[in-house]
Amino acid sequence: MPSVAEWAGMVFEHLDGVITAVVGGVGIVVGRREYRTTREVMQAEKARELADRLQADALAGTALRMLDWVARTYEVPGEGPTSISSARVAGALATKDRYDPDEVLVRDAFERLCDELVLVESSVASGLVQEAHVQRHFGYWLAILGAPERNGHDAAFRDRLWEYVERWGYRDVQDLCRRFGYEITPPVELRPGDVVLTRGTSWVSRLIRVASRVVGESRTQVNHVGVLATGGSLGLQGLLRGSRGQVDLLQGEPEIVEALARVVQHPFLPAYANAWSEVAVFRCEALTDEERAEVVRRAGAYVGRRYGYLQLVAHFLDWLLQGAFVFRRLTSTARYPICSWLVAHAYKGIDDFGTRPGGASPDDIWDHLTAPGQAARWVRVLPLRSLGTRWARGDRRDKGAGTPAQGTDG
């Protein structure tokens, strides 16, 4: 048994290591704290730099004053001091063939403002600045963008401003406003014949997307598709109403034709205004009124027919063959349609979606509609996104998930 002296020697022998470990641990904690403090200081400085940059830019500053004032005098190149009202700004932001010199100034100013706000959003998204810092420096202006009427502007000003941001693809500006509780996406106008693609969240949805992707292809985005039979107008501001918010039906009652357990025509919004599926809507701008009516008629002709389970199996077997059109050729039939077959045949002779009607999948349709060469023909009316924030126990229905009772692959 060790003596007291031996015990003391053992303790002192290891004490140095214990002290080193403790000091090292304290150093790590202090270092991490100092790192976080330094990083927060750098983020705050970056936010201030972005704010100073915005304020120093003459054109961006002009746009800020146009947001802040209902009417004010501005120096217009070639025209001199000119009074520009809120109504004049709204008219300038609208799309038309010709613009007066003061309207050119308005458009140049808001283009520069949006470019600067894109830089702010990218800085937040990359972690260079914190949302709290952005709120401190930009919160006032974002509040006007999100609710111009609070500063005395009318609905026409708000609508033209939001349409300008949407039309010229300033998605980052929309995302930046959304971070702080403002939805500036203009109302979504849906028309008969619009193509609806959805992305579900269930394991069946994920399996369908995996089985739609061949080697070398980018990740599949959607697993279900349908076509609108009637139109309407949707407002996205309702998504900000907390945990159970959803889009508002502003006008009309849009209905969708889609292949579920059977082909059905039913209201679009109750089916997809939820948080567990994402929806995108595309429109063929080249359609005449007669062609649009024909697309709806063809899709409606399949209402009541049973879902083509065998075609779904054929899609999976062809996927095993890396997309070869073998089993789908054998099972292609109008008697038992699947979702993509329904849409492809509704558009037969108008657009082939880059493949045979019997060979199309939701992924094929998505790839075709989003291809760079289709931008002028197919307009993305609604980007892929959720139409609701609701998530309540017992309220979950996985529309577009892939099972014939809910939403299927095609």
Summary of the structure (lengths in Angstrom):
residues: 410
radius of gyration: 28.4
end to end distance: 80.3
largest distance: 104.0
contacts: 1315
relative contact order: 0.10
helix: 52%
strand: 17%
